[in-house]
Each structure stands twice: as C-alpha cells, then as structure tokens.
Amino acid sequence: MNEVKEKEVKMSEKVYSRRDMLKTAGKAAAGVAAVAVLPSFITGCDKKTPELPTKEVLEYEYLSASEDAPQYPFPYQKLDPATTMERAYASFFNKGGCCRAVIDGIIGQLGDNAGYPWNQIPIDAYANGAGGYGAASLCGSLAGAATAIGLAVTPEDAATVTADLFKWYTSTELPTYQPEVENETVVSASVNCKDSVGQFMEASGYAMGDPERKARCAGVAADCAGKTAELLNAYYNL
C-alpha cells in the first residue's frame, strides 16, 4: 500500500516538474523575445528626423522660363459682372457644365476683349470640373473661379481673394441669377457639390437629371462668375 502511494507521489512530482519546466521555459522565451524587441524601440527613439526639405530638393534645377512666356499674373481688364453672369449662364449649356461655364464667363470673355494671353487658355481643358470633378467634391463653379483668380492675381493675394469667394458662397442663398426658371434657393453648408446640389434637390424635390436642376446650377455658375468679376475689379480698383 505504501509502495503504491510512494509511486503516486513520485509520478505527481514528475508531472509537476514537467509542467513547471514548461512554464519556466515559456517565461524564458517571452523574456528573450522582449529583449530582442526592445532594442528596435530604443533605436527608433534615437532616430533623428532629417531636416526637411532636404538640400537636394531645395537645389532642384528648373529650366528657365521661355522668352515668349506671358507675363504673370495675366494683365487683367475690368469685367462687367452682369455681362459675365449672362455669358456664364449661356456657357453652362453651350460649353457644357459649371466649371467650363465660369471659365468661359471670365477667361473666355477676357480672351475676347483683352486677347493674349487669356485667349491661349483652352476652355475645354476644364470639362472635368463638372459635378465636383465627378466626385461631388469642390463645386466646379468655384473651381473655375479659383482658376481665373489664380491667373489674374499674385500668389500672395490669390488665397485671400479665393477665401472671400468661398465665404460668400457658403453664406448666400443661391442662385440669384434665374433668367428662365424660378428655383428654390439654398445656402450651401460647404463649398462641395454634394452639399450645394444635394441641399437644393432635397428642398426642391428635383432630381439630378431634371432641367430645373440644370438651370439651377447654371444660375450658380453665373453667380460665381459675376462675384469673381466683382472681386477682381475691386482688387485692381477698377
């Protein structure tokens, strides 16, 4: 009987010893892994961020401007806001879409009246601005207007003029220019097509393909073109 108990005790000790050994081995392995990982974190903390931009970037060599490159900013000539609005509205349908409408209302008109270099800008290059660049992002009318501002105003001031335009857009019930259809007017929650058009469709019940929605966006394009003409005239004290 005693021999049986002694065997059970010894077996228990063996089992316990094996389990204990496995636990100890596991802890040891974890410790080794931790030690192996620690140096990478320590090394990462010691890394110094290089000075950006690098010297190579700052010393990138550009070709000199061509001798026949136009003066920048482009020489601006006073625009009549009412005429600009009328042209932009028509161009929405005749040129295609809000971005081209504003580009033609301002740049196309300057090309006709002032000539070079405004007449070198291809209106169709801005076809992709319609519908917030096809992603309901920045309103194409604002994109066209910002392009015109960027060509007519120095980089230092263009951001301010553009900000004034964007502030007006998000604080004004649009469209105000409605020569054909009297639509609902809304104050857009943002400068994005998604909000501007979305809010209008929700308020009016019109769908994207309805002629009334198109007339509404043509009116907004006209408003943006006319407001931009006002801002540019004021910038140049014209």
N, C-alpha and C positions, 0 to 999 in steps of 0.2 A: 504493500500500500504506500509506504513511504517512498519506495523507489519510483512509483508512478507519479507522485507529487513532485519529486525532485526533477523528473523528466519534463513535467509540465512547466515548472518554474524555469528550467533551462531553455525550453522552447520559447517561452514568453520573453525571456531575456534576449534570445536570438532575434525574435520578431521585432521587439522594441529597439534593439540595437540597430537593425537594418533600417527601420523607419527613421530613427534618429539620424542615422548616417545619411539617408536620402534628403532629409530636411536640411541637415548641415551642408550637404553638397549643393542643394538648391540655393541656400543663402549665400554660399561662397560664390556660386556662379553669378548671382544677381549683383554681388559686390564687385566682381570682376567687370561685369557689363557696365556698372555705374562708373567705375574708374575709367573704363575705356571711353565712355561717352563724355565725361566731364571735361577732358582737355579740349574737345571741339567747342564747347560752350565758352570756356575760358578764352580760347583763341579768338572766337568770334567777338567777344567783348573787347579784345585788344586791337581789333582791326580799326584802322583809321580811314575815315571817308576821304577819298581823294578830292582835291579842290575841283569844283565843277563850275563852269565848263572847263575842260582841260585846255592846255596851251595849244594842242593840235587843232582843237575845234575852233578856238579863237583866231588861229592863224590860217584858217581855211582860205584858199585863194579863189577869188571870183574873177571872171572876165570883166574887163571894163565895159561900161555901157556903150552901146553903139552910138556913133556920132549923130545918127539920124533918129535916135530915141526921142520921144516927145518930152517936153518939159513936164515936171511933176511938182505939185499937183497940176492936173489939167486946167488950163485957163477957163474960168467959169464966166458965164454970161447970164444975166438976170432972166429968170423964167417967170411967166405969168401963172400963178397957181391954178386959176380957173381953166386956162388952156391946157395946162399939164394934166389936170384931172379928166378933162374931156378926152384927151388923147389916150391916157392910160386906160380909161373905161373901154374905149373902142378897141384898143390893142389887146385887151383880155380875150376878146372874141376873134379878132383878126390875126393876132400873132400867136395866141394860144397860152392861156394860163396867167396866174397872178404875177409871177416873177418877171416874165417877159413883158407883161403889161407895164410894170413900173419902170423897168429898164428902158423900154421904148418911150414911155412918157417923159422920162428925164434925159437919158443918154441919147436916145434916138432923136429927140427934139433938139438937143444941143448939137448933135451931128448935123441936123438940117440947118440950124441957124448959125452956129459958130464954126462948123466944118472940122478940120483937123485939130486935135487927134480924136475928138469924140466920134467922128464918123468912121473910125477904124475898129470900133467895138462891135462885134457880131451879136445882134440881139438873140439869135437862136442858141448861142452858147449858154443861155440861162434857162433853157427849156426844162432842165431837170429840177428847177426850184419849185415847180408846181406841186401843190399838195404837201407842202412841208418836206420837199425833196423825196416825195413818195413814202415818207415815213411819219407824216403828221408832226414833224418837228418844227423848226423855225418857220414861221409864216413866210411864204415865198414873196409876198409883197414887201415885207420888211427886209428880206434878203436882197431883193433888187434895190431897194432904197439905200441899204447899207453899202452896197457896191458903188452906187453913184456917189455917196458921201466920201467913200474911201478914195475915189478918183479925183474929187474936187477939193478935198480938204487935207491939210498936212496930217501925218500920222499922230502927232501930239494932240491935235484937236478933234480928229475924226471920232475918237471914242466918246468924247463929250457930246458931240452933235448926235451921234447914234443913240447914246443913252437918253437924250432928250426925246428923240423919236420913239423909242421903246416905251418911255414913261407915258407919253401921250397916248400911245396905242392901248396901253393897259389901264387907262383912266378915262377913255372917251367912248361914248356909245356910237358904234359903227354898224353900218355905213351911214354917213351923212349925205353922200352923193348917190342919189337914186333917181336917175332920169327916166327910167322905164317902169320899174316895179317898186311899190312902197312895201318894203320888208320890215320885219322886226329888227330892232337894233339891240345890240348887247355890248357890254363891257367885258372884254376877254380877260380871263383870270391869269393869262400868261401871254408870252409872245409866240406860243406854239399854235400851229394849225389845229391840232387836236382840240384845244380849248376854244379857240376862236370859232371854228366851224361847228364843233360839237355843241357848244352852247347855243349857237344860232339854230341848229337843227332841232335841238330839244325844245327851244322856245317857240319855234315856228311850226314844227311838225313836218317840215320838208325833208326829203331825202337827198343824198349826195348828187344823184343824177338829175334832180329836178331843175328846170330852167330858172326857177326863183332862187335856188341856192347859187347857181352860177351868176345870176345878176347881182346877188348879194356880195359875192367875192369880187366881182368886177368893180362894185362900188367901193369895197375896202381897198382894192388896188388903187383906185382913183384917189381915195382919201390919203393913202400913204404917199403917193406921188406928189399930190398937192402940198401936203405937210412938209415933205422933204424940200420942195421948191421954196417954201416959206423959210425953212431953217437955213438953207444955203444962201438965200437972199439976205437974211439977217446976218449971217456970218460975214458976208462980204459987204455989209452995209449998203445994199442995193435997193 
